[in-house]
Amino acid sequence: MTSKELLYVEDALGHEVFMKSCSMKTANQLTDVNLSNYMKDLEKEHTELFNKFLNLL
């Protein structure tokens, strides 16, 4: 893997961590059950994407 590709993967990992934390925080603040569940699903999706990017290393 080139250094440029490594920087891209590291950047993508950072974005996924940020999106996961935003999704989790929002899910905990929402009072609407459907929206909260949707945000929890997004959190799971970003966790999966994080793991996929991590496996590239």
C-alpha distance matrix in Angstrom:
0.0 3.8 6.6 8.2 6.2 6.5 10.0 10.7 10.2 12.2 14.7 15.1 15.8 18.4 20.0 20.4 22.0 24.3 25.3 26.0 28.2 30.0 30.7 32.0 34.1 35.6 36.3 38.3 40.3 41.3 44.7 44.3 43.3 41.7 39.5 38.6 37.5 35.5 33.7 33.1 31.6 29.2 28.3 27.5 25.4 23.3 23.0 21.7 19.2 18.0 17.7 15.7 13.1 13.3 12.7 9.2 8.5
3.8 0.0 3.8 5.4 5.2 6.2 8.7 9.9 10.7 12.3 14.3 15.4 16.6 18.6 20.1 21.2 22.8 24.6 25.8 27.0 28.9 30.5 31.5 33.1 34.9 36.2 37.4 39.3 41.0 42.1 45.7 45.4 44.6 43.0 40.6 39.8 39.1 36.8 34.8 34.6 33.3 30.6 29.7 29.3 27.2 24.8 24.8 23.9 21.0 19.8 20.0 18.2 15.1 15.6 15.7 12.2 11.3
6.6 3.8 0.0 3.8 5.4 5.0 6.2 8.7 9.9 10.4 12.2 14.2 15.2 16.5 18.4 20.0 21.1 22.7 24.4 25.7 27.2 28.7 30.2 31.7 33.1 34.7 36.1 37.8 39.3 40.7 44.3 44.3 43.7 42.4 39.8 38.9 38.4 36.3 33.9 33.9 32.9 30.0 28.9 29.0 27.0 24.2 24.3 23.9 21.0 19.3 20.0 18.7 15.3 15.5 16.4 13.3 11.7
8.2 5.4 3.8 0.0 3.8 5.4 5.1 6.4 8.8 9.9 10.6 12.4 14.4 15.5 16.7 18.6 20.2 21.3 22.7 24.5 26.1 27.2 28.6 30.5 31.9 33.1 34.6 36.6 37.9 39.0 42.7 42.5 42.1 40.5 37.8 37.2 36.9 34.5 32.2 32.5 31.4 28.3 27.6 27.9 25.6 22.8 23.5 23.1 19.8 18.6 19.8 18.2 14.7 15.8 17.0 13.6 13.0
6.2 5.2 5.4 3.8 0.0 3.8 5.4 5.0 6.3 8.6 9.8 10.5 12.4 14.3 15.4 16.6 18.5 20.1 21.0 22.5 24.6 25.8 26.8 28.6 30.4 31.5 32.7 34.8 36.3 37.3 40.9 40.5 39.8 38.2 35.7 35.1 34.4 32.0 30.0 30.1 28.7 25.8 25.2 25.1 22.7 20.2 20.7 19.9 16.7 15.8 16.7 14.7 11.4 12.7 13.6 10.1 10.1
6.5 6.2 5.0 5.4 3.8 0.0 3.8 5.4 5.2 6.1 8.5 9.8 10.5 12.4 14.3 15.4 16.6 18.5 20.0 21.0 22.8 24.5 25.7 27.1 28.8 30.3 31.5 33.3 35.0 36.3 39.8 39.8 39.0 37.7 35.2 34.2 33.6 31.6 29.3 29.0 28.0 25.3 24.1 24.0 22.1 19.3 19.3 19.0 16.1 14.3 15.1 14.0 10.4 10.7 12.1 9.1 7.9
10.0 8.7 6.2 5.1 5.4 3.8 0.0 3.8 5.5 5.1 6.1 8.5 9.8 10.6 12.4 14.3 15.4 16.6 18.4 20.0 21.4 22.7 24.3 25.9 27.2 28.6 30.2 32.0 33.3 34.7 38.4 38.4 38.1 36.8 34.0 33.1 33.0 30.8 28.3 28.4 27.7 24.6 23.5 24.0 22.1 19.0 19.5 19.7 16.6 14.7 16.4 15.5 11.8 12.4 14.6 12.0 11.0
10.7 9.9 8.7 6.4 5.0 5.4 3.8 0.0 3.8 5.5 5.1 6.1 8.6 9.9 10.6 12.3 14.4 15.4 16.4 18.3 20.1 21.1 22.4 24.3 25.8 26.9 28.3 30.4 31.7 32.8 36.4 36.1 35.7 34.2 31.5 30.9 30.6 28.1 25.9 26.2 25.2 22.0 21.4 21.8 19.5 16.6 17.6 17.5 14.0 12.9 14.9 13.5 9.8 11.6 13.6 11.0 11.2
10.2 10.7 9.9 8.8 6.3 5.2 5.5 3.8 0.0 3.8 5.4 5.0 6.1 8.6 9.8 10.5 12.3 14.2 15.2 16.3 18.4 19.9 20.8 22.4 24.3 25.6 26.6 28.7 30.4 31.4 34.9 34.7 34.0 32.6 30.1 29.2 28.6 26.4 24.2 24.1 23.0 20.1 19.2 19.2 17.1 14.3 14.7 14.4 11.3 9.7 11.3 10.1 6.3 7.8 10.0 7.8 8.0
12.2 12.3 10.4 9.9 8.6 6.1 5.1 5.5 3.8 0.0 3.8 5.4 5.1 6.3 8.8 10.0 10.7 12.5 14.4 15.4 16.8 18.6 20.0 21.3 22.8 24.5 25.8 27.4 29.0 30.5 34.1 34.3 33.8 32.7 30.1 28.8 28.6 26.8 24.1 23.9 23.4 20.5 19.0 19.5 18.0 14.7 14.8 15.4 12.7 10.2 12.1 12.1 8.4 8.6 11.6 10.2 9.3
14.7 14.3 12.2 10.6 9.8 8.5 6.1 5.1 5.4 3.8 0.0 3.8 5.4 5.1 6.3 8.8 10.0 10.7 12.4 14.3 15.6 16.7 18.4 20.2 21.3 22.6 24.3 26.1 27.3 28.7 32.4 32.5 32.3 31.1 28.2 27.3 27.4 25.2 22.5 22.9 22.5 19.2 18.1 19.2 17.4 14.0 15.0 15.9 12.7 10.9 13.6 13.5 9.9 11.2 14.3 12.8 12.6
15.1 15.4 14.2 12.4 10.5 9.8 8.5 6.1 5.0 5.4 3.8 0.0 3.8 5.4 5.1 6.2 8.7 9.9 10.5 12.2 14.3 15.3 16.3 18.3 19.9 20.9 22.2 24.4 25.8 26.8 30.4 30.2 29.7 28.3 25.6 24.8 24.5 22.3 19.9 20.2 19.3 16.1 15.3 16.1 14.0 10.8 12.0 12.5 9.1 7.9 10.9 10.4 7.2 9.4 12.3 11.2 12.0
15.8 16.6 15.2 14.4 12.4 10.5 9.8 8.6 6.1 5.1 5.4 3.8 0.0 3.8 5.4 5.1 6.2 8.7 9.9 10.5 12.4 14.3 15.3 16.5 18.4 20.0 21.0 22.7 24.5 25.9 29.4 29.5 28.8 27.8 25.2 23.9 23.6 21.8 19.2 18.8 18.4 15.6 13.9 14.5 13.2 9.8 9.9 11.0 8.5 5.7 8.6 9.4 6.5 7.2 10.7 10.6 10.8
18.4 18.6 16.5 15.5 14.3 12.4 10.6 9.9 8.6 6.3 5.1 5.4 3.8 0.0 3.8 5.4 5.2 6.2 8.7 9.9 10.8 12.4 14.3 15.5 16.6 18.4 20.0 21.5 22.9 24.5 28.2 28.6 28.3 27.6 24.7 23.3 23.6 21.9 18.8 19.0 19.1 16.0 14.2 15.7 14.8 11.0 11.6 13.6 11.2 8.6 11.8 13.0 10.3 10.7 14.4 14.3 14.0
20.0 20.1 18.4 16.7 15.4 14.3 12.4 10.6 9.8 8.8 6.3 5.1 5.4 3.8 0.0 3.8 5.5 5.1 6.1 8.5 10.0 10.5 12.1 14.2 15.3 16.4 18.1 20.1 21.2 22.4 26.1 26.2 26.1 25.0 22.0 21.1 21.4 19.3 16.4 17.1 17.0 13.5 12.5 14.3 12.8 9.2 11.0 12.8 10.1 8.7 12.4 13.1 10.8 12.3 15.7 15.5 16.1
20.4 21.2 20.0 18.6 16.6 15.4 14.3 12.3 10.5 10.0 8.8 6.2 5.1 5.4 3.8 0.0 3.8 5.3 5.0 6.0 8.5 9.8 10.3 12.1 14.1 15.2 16.2 18.3 20.0 21.0 24.5 24.4 23.8 22.8 20.1 18.9 18.8 16.9 14.1 14.2 13.9 10.8 9.4 10.7 9.4 5.7 7.2 9.2 7.0 5.6 9.4 10.5 9.1 10.5 13.7 14.2 15.2
22.0 22.8 21.1 20.2 18.5 16.6 15.4 14.4 12.3 10.7 10.0 8.7 6.2 5.2 5.5 3.8 0.0 3.8 5.6 5.2 6.2 8.6 9.9 10.6 12.2 14.2 15.4 16.7 18.5 20.2 23.7 24.2 23.7 23.2 20.5 18.7 19.0 17.7 14.5 14.2 14.8 12.1 9.6 11.4 11.3 7.6 7.8 10.8 9.6 7.2 10.4 12.6 11.2 11.4 14.9 15.9 16.1
24.3 24.6 22.7 21.3 20.1 18.5 16.6 15.4 14.2 12.5 10.7 9.9 8.7 6.2 5.1 5.3 3.8 0.0 3.8 5.5 5.3 6.2 8.6 10.0 10.6 12.2 14.2 15.6 16.7 18.4 22.1 22.7 22.7 22.3 19.2 17.7 18.6 17.1 13.7 14.3 15.3 12.1 10.2 12.9 12.7 9.2 10.5 13.5 12.0 10.3 13.8 15.6 14.1 14.8 18.3 19.0 19.2
25.3 25.8 24.4 22.7 21.0 20.0 18.4 16.4 15.2 14.4 12.4 10.5 9.9 8.7 6.1 5.0 5.6 3.8 0.0 3.8 5.5 5.1 6.0 8.5 9.9 10.4 12.0 14.3 15.4 16.4 20.0 20.1 20.0 19.1 16.1 15.0 15.6 13.7 10.5 11.5 12.0 8.6 7.5 10.4 9.8 6.7 9.0 11.8 10.4 9.9 13.4 14.8 14.0 15.4 18.4 19.2 20.2
26.0 27.0 25.7 24.5 22.5 21.0 20.0 18.3 16.3 15.4 14.3 12.2 10.5 9.9 8.5 6.0 5.2 5.5 3.8 0.0 3.8 5.5 5.1 6.1 8.6 9.9 10.5 12.4 14.4 15.6 19.0 19.3 18.6 18.1 15.5 13.6 13.8 12.7 9.4 9.1 10.1 7.5 4.9 7.7 8.3 5.5 6.5 9.9 9.8 8.9 11.8 14.0 13.9 14.5 17.5 19.0 19.9
28.2 28.9 27.2 26.1 24.6 22.8 21.4 20.1 18.4 16.8 15.6 14.3 12.4 10.8 10.0 8.5 6.2 5.3 5.5 3.8 0.0 3.8 5.4 5.1 6.0 8.5 9.8 10.7 12.4 14.4 17.9 18.9 18.6 18.8 16.0 13.8 14.9 14.3 10.6 10.5 12.6 10.4 7.6 10.7 12.0 9.3 9.8 13.4 13.4 12.0 14.8 17.3 16.8 17.0 20.2 21.7 22.1
30.0 30.5 28.7 27.2 25.8 24.5 22.7 21.1 19.9 18.6 16.7 15.3 14.3 12.4 10.5 9.8 8.6 6.2 5.1 5.5 3.8 0.0 3.8 5.5 5.2 6.0 8.5 10.0 10.7 12.2 16.0 16.8 17.1 17.1 13.8 12.2 13.9 12.8 9.1 10.4 12.4 9.7 8.2 12.0 12.6 10.3 12.0 15.2 14.8 14.1 17.2 19.2 18.7 19.5 22.6 23.8 24.5
30.7 31.5 30.2 28.6 26.8 25.7 24.3 22.4 20.8 20.0 18.4 16.3 15.3 14.3 12.1 10.3 9.9 8.6 6.0 5.1 5.4 3.8 0.0 3.8 5.5 5.2 6.0 8.6 10.0 10.6 14.1 14.4 14.2 13.8 10.8 9.2 10.3 9.2 5.4 6.7 8.7 6.4 5.3 9.1 10.0 8.7 10.5 13.4 13.6 13.7 16.4 18.3 18.5 19.5 22.2 23.7 24.8
32.0 33.1 31.7 30.5 28.6 27.1 25.9 24.3 22.4 21.3 20.2 18.3 16.5 15.5 14.2 12.1 10.6 10.0 8.5 6.1 5.1 5.5 3.8 0.0 3.8 5.5 5.1 6.3 8.8 10.3 13.5 14.4 13.8 14.3 11.9 9.1 10.3 10.5 7.0 6.4 9.5 8.6 6.1 9.3 11.5 10.4 10.8 14.1 15.1 14.6 16.8 19.3 19.7 20.0 22.7 24.7 25.5
34.1 34.9 33.1 31.9 30.4 28.8 27.2 25.8 24.3 22.8 21.3 19.9 18.4 16.6 15.3 14.1 12.2 10.6 9.9 8.6 6.0 5.2 5.5 3.8 0.0 3.8 5.5 5.3 6.4 9.0 12.4 14.0 14.3 15.3 12.5 10.0 12.3 12.6 9.0 9.5 12.8 11.5 9.6 13.0 14.9 13.5 14.2 17.6 18.2 17.4 19.9 22.4 22.4 22.7 25.7 27.4 28.0
35.6 36.2 34.7 33.1 31.5 30.3 28.6 26.9 25.6 24.5 22.6 20.9 20.0 18.4 16.4 15.2 14.2 12.2 10.4 9.9 8.5 6.0 5.2 5.5 3.8 0.0 3.8 5.4 5.1 6.2 9.9 11.1 11.9 12.5 9.3 7.5 10.4 10.2 6.9 8.8 11.8 10.5 9.9 13.4 14.8 13.9 15.4 18.4 18.8 18.8 21.4 23.5 23.6 24.5 27.3 28.8 29.8
36.3 37.4 36.1 34.6 32.7 31.5 30.2 28.3 26.6 25.8 24.3 22.2 21.0 20.0 18.1 16.2 15.4 14.2 12.0 10.5 9.8 8.5 6.0 5.1 5.5 3.8 0.0 3.8 5.5 5.5 8.5 9.2 9.0 9.9 7.4 4.5 7.1 7.9 5.2 6.0 9.4 9.4 8.7 11.7 13.7 13.6 14.7 17.4 18.5 18.8 20.9 23.0 23.8 24.5 27.0 28.9 30.0
38.3 39.3 37.8 36.6 34.8 33.3 32.0 30.4 28.7 27.4 26.1 24.4 22.7 21.5 20.1 18.3 16.7 15.6 14.3 12.4 10.7 10.0 8.6 6.3 5.3 5.4 3.8 0.0 3.8 5.8 8.2 10.3 10.2 12.2 10.3 7.1 9.7 11.4 8.9 8.8 12.6 12.8 11.4 14.1 16.6 16.3 16.7 19.8 21.1 20.8 22.8 25.3 25.9 26.2 28.8 30.9 31.7
40.3 41.0 39.3 37.9 36.3 35.0 33.3 31.7 30.4 29.0 27.3 25.8 24.5 22.9 21.2 20.0 18.5 16.7 15.4 14.4 12.4 10.7 10.0 8.8 6.4 5.1 5.5 3.8 0.0 3.8 6.5 9.2 10.6 12.6 10.2 8.0 11.5 12.7 10.3 11.5 14.9 14.7 13.9 17.0 19.0 18.5 19.4 22.5 23.4 23.2 25.5 27.9 28.2 28.7 31.5 33.3 34.1
41.3 42.1 40.7 39.0 37.3 36.3 34.7 32.8 31.4 30.5 28.7 26.8 25.9 24.5 22.4 21.0 20.2 18.4 16.4 15.6 14.4 12.2 10.6 10.3 9.0 6.2 5.5 5.8 3.8 0.0 3.8 5.6 7.4 9.3 7.0 5.6 9.4 10.5 9.1 10.8 13.8 13.9 14.0 16.9 18.6 18.7 20.1 22.7 23.6 24.0 26.3 28.3 29.0 29.9 32.4 34.1 35.3
44.7 45.7 44.3 42.7 40.9 39.8 38.4 36.4 34.9 34.1 32.4 30.4 29.4 28.2 26.1 24.5 23.7 22.1 20.0 19.0 17.9 16.0 14.1 13.5 12.4 9.9 8.5 8.2 6.5 3.8 0.0 3.8 6.1 8.9 8.1 7.1 10.4 12.2 11.8 13.0 15.8 16.7 16.9 19.4 21.2 21.8 23.0 25.4 26.6 27.2 29.3 31.2 32.2 33.0 35.3 37.3 38.5
44.3 45.4 44.3 42.5 40.5 39.8 38.4 36.1 34.7 34.3 32.5 30.2 29.5 28.6 26.2 24.4 24.2 22.7 20.1 19.3 18.9 16.8 14.4 14.4 14.0 11.1 9.2 10.3 9.2 5.6 3.8 0.0 3.8 5.6 5.5 6.1 8.6 10.0 10.7 12.3 14.4 15.5 16.5 18.6 20.1 21.2 22.7 24.6 25.8 26.9 28.9 30.5 31.7 32.9 34.9 36.8 38.4
43.3 44.6 43.7 42.1 39.8 39.0 38.1 35.7 34.0 33.8 32.3 29.7 28.8 28.3 26.1 23.8 23.7 22.7 20.0 18.6 18.6 17.1 14.2 13.8 14.3 11.9 9.0 10.2 10.6 7.4 6.1 3.8 0.0 3.8 5.5 5.0 6.1 8.5 9.9 10.4 12.3 14.2 15.1 16.5 18.4 20.0 21.0 22.7 24.4 25.6 27.1 28.8 30.3 31.4 33.1 35.3 37.0
41.7 43.0 42.4 40.5 38.2 37.7 36.8 34.2 32.6 32.7 31.1 28.3 27.8 27.6 25.0 22.8 23.2 22.3 19.1 18.1 18.8 17.1 13.8 14.3 15.3 12.5 9.9 12.2 12.6 9.3 8.9 5.6 3.8 0.0 3.8 5.4 5.2 6.2 8.7 9.9 10.6 12.5 14.3 15.5 16.6 18.6 20.1 21.3 22.7 24.4 26.0 27.2 28.9 30.3 31.9 33.8 35.8
39.5 40.6 39.8 37.8 35.7 35.2 34.0 31.5 30.1 30.1 28.2 25.6 25.2 24.7 22.0 20.1 20.5 19.2 16.1 15.5 16.0 13.8 10.8 11.9 12.5 9.3 7.4 10.3 10.2 7.0 8.1 5.5 5.5 3.8 0.0 3.8 5.4 5.0 6.2 8.6 9.8 10.5 12.4 14.4 15.2 16.6 18.4 20.0 21.0 22.5 24.5 25.7 26.9 28.5 30.4 32.0 33.9
38.6 39.8 38.9 37.2 35.1 34.2 33.1 30.9 29.2 28.8 27.3 24.8 23.9 23.3 21.1 18.9 18.7 17.7 15.0 13.6 13.8 12.2 9.2 9.1 10.0 7.5 4.5 7.1 8.0 5.6 7.1 6.1 5.0 5.4 3.8 0.0 3.8 5.4 5.1 6.3 8.7 9.9 10.5 12.6 14.3 15.4 16.6 18.6 20.0 21.0 22.8 24.6 25.8 26.9 28.9 30.8 32.4
37.5 39.1 38.4 36.9 34.4 33.6 33.0 30.6 28.6 28.6 27.4 24.5 23.6 23.6 21.4 18.8 19.0 18.6 15.6 13.8 14.9 13.9 10.3 10.3 12.3 10.4 7.1 9.7 11.5 9.4 10.4 8.6 6.1 5.2 5.4 3.8 0.0 3.8 5.4 5.0 6.2 8.7 9.7 10.6 12.4 14.3 15.3 16.7 18.5 19.9 21.3 22.8 24.5 25.6 27.2 29.4 31.2
35.5 36.8 36.3 34.5 32.0 31.6 30.8 28.1 26.4 26.8 25.2 22.3 21.8 21.9 19.3 16.9 17.7 17.1 13.7 12.7 14.3 12.8 9.2 10.5 12.6 10.2 7.9 11.4 12.7 10.5 12.2 10.0 8.5 6.2 5.0 5.4 3.8 0.0 3.8 5.4 5.0 6.3 8.7 9.9 10.6 12.5 14.3 15.4 16.6 18.4 20.1 21.2 22.7 24.3 25.9 27.7 29.7
33.7 34.8 33.9 32.2 30.0 29.3 28.3 25.9 24.2 24.1 22.5 19.9 19.2 18.8 16.4 14.1 14.5 13.7 10.5 9.4 10.6 9.1 5.4 7.0 9.0 6.9 5.2 8.9 10.3 9.1 11.8 10.7 9.9 8.7 6.2 5.1 5.4 3.8 0.0 3.8 5.3 4.9 6.2 8.7 9.7 10.5 12.3 14.3 15.1 16.3 18.4 19.9 21.0 22.3 24.4 26.1 27.8
33.1 34.6 33.9 32.5 30.1 29.0 28.4 26.2 24.1 23.9 22.9 20.2 18.8 19.0 17.1 14.2 14.2 14.3 11.5 9.1 10.5 10.4 6.7 6.4 9.5 8.8 6.0 8.8 11.5 10.8 13.0 12.3 10.4 9.9 8.6 6.3 5.0 5.4 3.8 0.0 3.8 5.3 4.9 6.4 8.7 9.9 10.6 12.5 14.3 15.2 16.7 18.6 20.1 21.0 22.8 25.0 26.6
31.6 33.3 32.9 31.4 28.7 28.0 27.7 25.2 23.0 23.4 22.5 19.3 18.4 19.1 17.0 13.9 14.8 15.3 12.0 10.1 12.6 12.4 8.7 9.5 12.8 11.8 9.4 12.6 14.9 13.8 15.8 14.4 12.3 10.6 9.8 8.7 6.2 5.0 5.3 3.8 0.0 3.8 5.3 5.1 6.2 8.7 9.8 10.7 12.4 14.2 15.5 16.7 18.6 19.9 21.3 23.3 25.4
29.2 30.6 30.0 28.3 25.8 25.3 24.6 22.0 20.1 20.5 19.2 16.1 15.6 16.0 13.5 10.8 12.1 12.1 8.6 7.5 10.4 9.7 6.4 8.6 11.5 10.5 9.4 12.8 14.7 13.9 16.7 15.5 14.2 12.5 10.5 9.9 8.7 6.3 4.9 5.3 3.8 0.0 3.8 5.4 4.9 6.2 8.5 9.8 10.4 12.2 14.2 15.2 16.5 18.1 19.9 21.5 23.5
28.3 29.7 28.9 27.6 25.2 24.1 23.5 21.4 19.2 19.0 18.1 15.3 13.9 14.2 12.5 9.4 9.6 10.2 7.5 4.9 7.6 8.2 5.3 6.1 9.6 9.9 8.7 11.4 13.9 14.0 16.9 16.5 15.1 14.3 12.4 10.5 9.7 8.7 6.2 4.9 5.3 3.8 0.0 3.8 5.4 5.2 6.2 8.7 9.9 10.5 12.4 14.3 15.4 16.3 18.5 20.4 21.9
27.5 29.3 29.0 27.9 25.1 24.0 24.0 21.8 19.2 19.5 19.2 16.1 14.5 15.7 14.3 10.7 11.4 12.9 10.4 7.7 10.7 12.0 9.1 9.3 13.0 13.4 11.7 14.1 17.0 16.9 19.4 18.6 16.5 15.5 14.4 12.6 10.6 9.9 8.7 6.4 5.1 5.4 3.8 0.0 3.8 5.5 5.0 6.3 8.7 9.8 10.6 12.4 14.4 15.2 16.6 19.0 20.7
25.4 27.2 27.0 25.6 22.7 22.1 22.1 19.5 17.1 18.0 17.4 14.0 13.2 14.8 12.8 9.4 11.3 12.7 9.8 8.3 12.0 12.6 10.0 11.5 14.9 14.8 13.7 16.6 19.0 18.6 21.2 20.1 18.4 16.6 15.2 14.3 12.4 10.6 9.7 8.7 6.2 4.9 5.4 3.8 0.0 3.8 5.4 5.1 6.2 8.6 9.9 10.6 12.5 14.2 15.4 17.2 19.4
23.3 24.8 24.2 22.8 20.2 19.3 19.0 16.6 14.3 14.7 14.0 10.8 9.8 11.0 9.2 5.7 7.6 9.2 6.7 5.5 9.3 10.3 8.7 10.4 13.5 13.9 13.6 16.3 18.5 18.7 21.8 21.2 20.0 18.6 16.6 15.4 14.3 12.5 10.5 9.9 8.7 6.2 5.2 5.5 3.8 0.0 3.8 5.3 4.9 6.0 8.5 9.7 10.5 12.0 14.1 15.6 17.4
23.0 24.8 24.3 23.5 20.7 19.3 19.5 17.6 14.7 14.8 15.0 12.0 9.9 11.6 11.0 7.2 7.8 10.5 9.0 6.5 9.8 12.0 10.5 10.8 14.2 15.4 14.7 16.7 19.4 20.1 23.0 22.7 21.0 20.1 18.4 16.6 15.3 14.3 12.3 10.6 9.8 8.5 6.2 5.0 5.4 3.8 0.0 3.8 5.4 5.0 6.3 8.7 10.0 10.4 12.4 14.6 16.0
21.7 23.9 23.9 23.1 19.9 19.0 19.7 17.5 14.4 15.4 15.9 12.5 11.0 13.6 12.8 9.2 10.8 13.5 11.8 9.9 13.4 15.2 13.4 14.1 17.6 18.4 17.4 19.8 22.5 22.7 25.4 24.6 22.7 21.3 20.0 18.6 16.7 15.4 14.3 12.5 10.7 9.8 8.7 6.3 5.1 5.3 3.8 0.0 3.8 5.4 5.1 6.2 8.7 9.7 10.6 12.9 15.0
19.2 21.0 21.0 19.8 16.7 16.1 16.6 14.0 11.3 12.7 12.7 9.1 8.5 11.2 10.1 7.0 9.6 12.0 10.4 9.8 13.4 14.8 13.6 15.1 18.2 18.8 18.5 21.1 23.4 23.6 26.6 25.8 24.4 22.7 21.0 20.0 18.5 16.6 15.1 14.3 12.4 10.4 9.9 8.7 6.2 4.9 5.4 3.8 0.0 3.8 5.4 5.0 6.3 8.5 9.9 11.1 13.4
18.0 19.8 19.3 18.6 15.8 14.3 14.7 12.9 9.7 10.2 10.9 7.9 5.7 8.6 8.7 5.6 7.2 10.3 9.9 8.9 12.0 14.1 13.7 14.6 17.4 18.8 18.8 20.8 23.2 24.0 27.2 26.9 25.6 24.4 22.5 21.0 19.9 18.4 16.3 15.2 14.2 12.2 10.5 9.8 8.6 6.0 5.0 5.4 3.8 0.0 3.8 5.5 5.2 6.1 8.6 10.2 11.5
17.7 20.0 20.0 19.8 16.7 15.1 16.4 14.9 11.3 12.1 13.6 10.9 8.6 11.8 12.4 9.4 10.4 13.8 13.4 11.8 14.8 17.2 16.4 16.8 19.9 21.4 20.9 22.8 25.5 26.3 29.3 28.9 27.1 26.0 24.5 22.8 21.3 20.1 18.4 16.7 15.5 14.2 12.4 10.6 9.9 8.5 6.3 5.1 5.4 3.8 0.0 3.8 5.5 4.9 6.1 8.8 10.2
15.7 18.2 18.7 18.2 14.7 14.0 15.5 13.5 10.1 12.1 13.5 10.4 9.4 13.0 13.1 10.5 12.6 15.6 14.8 14.0 17.3 19.2 18.3 19.3 22.4 23.5 23.0 25.3 27.9 28.3 31.2 30.5 28.8 27.2 25.7 24.6 22.8 21.2 19.9 18.6 16.7 15.2 14.3 12.4 10.6 9.7 8.7 6.2 5.0 5.5 3.8 0.0 3.8 5.4 5.2 6.8 9.5
13.1 15.1 15.3 14.7 11.4 10.4 11.8 9.8 6.3 8.4 9.9 7.2 6.5 10.3 10.8 9.1 11.2 14.1 14.0 13.9 16.8 18.7 18.5 19.7 22.4 23.6 23.8 25.9 28.2 29.0 32.2 31.7 30.3 28.9 26.9 25.8 24.5 22.7 21.0 20.1 18.6 16.5 15.4 14.4 12.5 10.5 10.0 8.7 6.3 5.2 5.5 3.8 0.0 3.8 5.4 5.3 7.4
13.3 15.6 15.5 15.8 12.7 10.7 12.4 11.6 7.8 8.6 11.2 9.4 7.2 10.7 12.3 10.5 11.4 14.8 15.4 14.5 17.0 19.5 19.5 20.0 22.7 24.5 24.5 26.2 28.7 29.9 33.0 32.9 31.4 30.3 28.5 26.9 25.6 24.3 22.3 21.0 19.9 18.1 16.3 15.2 14.2 12.0 10.4 9.7 8.5 6.1 4.9 5.4 3.8 0.0 3.8 5.3 5.6
12.7 15.7 16.4 17.0 13.6 12.1 14.6 13.6 10.0 11.6 14.3 12.3 10.7 14.4 15.7 13.7 14.9 18.3 18.4 17.5 20.2 22.6 22.2 22.7 25.7 27.3 27.0 28.8 31.5 32.4 35.3 34.9 33.1 31.9 30.4 28.9 27.2 25.9 24.4 22.8 21.3 19.9 18.5 16.6 15.4 14.1 12.4 10.6 9.9 8.6 6.1 5.2 5.4 3.8 0.0 3.8 5.3
9.2 12.2 13.3 13.6 10.1 9.1 12.0 11.0 7.8 10.2 12.8 11.2 10.6 14.3 15.5 14.2 15.9 19.0 19.2 19.0 21.7 23.8 23.7 24.7 27.4 28.8 28.9 30.9 33.3 34.1 37.3 36.8 35.3 33.8 32.0 30.8 29.4 27.7 26.1 25.0 23.3 21.5 20.4 19.0 17.2 15.6 14.6 12.9 11.1 10.2 8.8 6.8 5.3 5.3 3.8 0.0 3.8
8.5 11.3 11.7 13.0 10.1 7.9 11.0 11.2 8.0 9.3 12.6 12.0 10.8 14.0 16.1 15.2 16.1 19.2 20.2 19.9 22.1 24.5 24.8 25.5 28.0 29.8 30.0 31.7 34.1 35.3 38.5 38.4 37.0 35.8 33.9 32.4 31.2 29.7 27.8 26.6 25.4 23.5 21.9 20.7 19.4 17.4 16.0 15.0 13.4 11.5 10.2 9.5 7.4 5.6 5.3 3.8 0.0
